[in-house]
Amino acid sequence: MSATKKGNYYKKKTKLYYELLGYTVQLTEFTCGMVIKGRAIYRKIDIFGADGIAMNGKEIIFWNSKATEIGSKGLSWHKSTGKTEFEKYPFPASVKRQLVLWEPRKKPVIVELA
């Protein structure tokens, strides 16, 4: 499976995960393209560093999903990269930021990023 297909699969899986918890969810990643020297180039962009937003009337969560073998690089590495991306934006303290890590055939590991 290509990296793009794998990423799309886990984004959809994360969206369903939050919906089953009662959240209204919107994916926030989009693709923009341009033609350079007759060749189409596409780039994926996450709005505010998030793959999606989930809200339920009590809280708003910006989330980023990752398909990973947590043991391969360690949980702290994934937390660090996720936190670095979210720190680029001035989120208010009331907004949650979560990293959703999926290992094959397991429940997701939810990491709260402050």
N, C-alpha and C positions, 0 to 999 in steps of 0.2 A: 504494500500500500504506500502511495506517495505521501510525503510530509504534509502536503496540502489537504489531501483526503483525510488523513489521520487527524489533522487539526480541526477540520470541519466536523468530523464525526464526534470528537470530544466537545466541541462547542455546542452542538445540538444535544448531546447527552447532558451537558451541564444545564442547558436551558430547560430541558425536561425535568431534571433533578429539582431545580428551584420551583418550577410550576407545580410539581407534586407536593412541595412544601407549602403551597398556597400563594406563591408570589406571582405577580404579573411581570413578565420578562420580555426584554427587547434586546436583540443582538445589536452591537454597536460597531462592528467591524465592516469596513467597506473596501472595495477594490477600485482603484483608479488606474487608468491606462493612458499611454501616450505612444506615439509612433516616432521612433528615432531611426533615421537612415533606412526607412522602409520596413522596419521591424517593430512589432507591437511589444511594448514592455508593460507589465502589470505590477502593481505594488499594493499590498494590503496595508490598511491603516486602521488602527484601533482608536476610537474616540476616547480621549482622556486616558489612554493606556489600558482600556478595558475591552474585553470581548463582548460583554453584555452588562445590562443593568437589571436588577431585580428589586421590586418594591411591593409592599403589602399593606400600606396605610400606617404602619408603625416605624418602618425603617426603609432606607434605600441602600442597596448594596451594589457597588461597582465590582465586577468580578472578571478574573482572567483565568481561563482553564489551560491546563498543561497535561499532555499525555506524556507519561514519564515512568521510568524505573527509578523510584525515589532513591534506592540504594546505590545507583550508579554514580550520582554526583553528591548525594546527601541532601537532606531536607533543608539545611541551612543555606546551601547554594541556591536552591529554588526560591526560598524566602527572600534572599538578598536580591536576586534579579527581579522578582516581582515587585518588591518594595521600591527598588530604584526606578522602575517605570512609573509607578503611581506617584512618587515624590516629585515628578516633573510638573505636577498640577496642584493648584491651591484648593484642595478639598476641605470643606468645613469639618470640624470634629464630629458632627452628627452623622456624617456619611461613612458607612462602612466600606472597607476595601478588602476583598477576599481573593486569595489564590486557591483555585480548586485543582488539586493534583490527582490525576487518575492513573493508577497502576492497572495493568491488564487483569481483568476478572476480579476486581476488588471494588469496595465502596470508595468514594472519593475522600481524600484528606483535605479538610478545609483549614486554611491558614489565615487567621486574622492579621492584617497588616495595619500597623498604627502609623 
